[in-house]
Amino acid sequence: MSCLLERKAQIIFITASSMRDNGKRRKIVIESRPEFAIVRIEGSKERFPISWEMIYEVAKRHHLQNLRLEAEADQPRKSPKQKGKNRNR
C-alpha cells in the first residue's frame, strides 16, 4: 500500500464574473494550489499568484467595511427641515 504525499488533482474555478480585456468580455479563472491561488483571465497568459492568507485578510477587511456601511444606512437621516425645527426648540 502506498501513501500519496502530494495532491495530484488540480482544481480550476471558472467564475460567473467577467471583465473587459482588450475590448472582449472574458471570464475570471482561479486555479487552486495547496499554498496559494492563481488568478487569471480566460485566454490570457498573465497569471497572478495570491496566498490564501491574503485572500482571507482582504475578505475580512471588506466584510468589516460592509458591516459599517450597512449600519450607517440603517440609521435614520434627518432632513434639513428637521434640523431647523430642532434648533428652535
Secondary structure as UniProt FT lines:
FT   STRAND          11..21
FT   TURN            22..23
FT   STRAND          24..32
FT   STRAND          36..41
FT   TURN            42..43
FT   STRAND          47..51
FT   HELIX           52..74
FT   HELIX           80..88
//
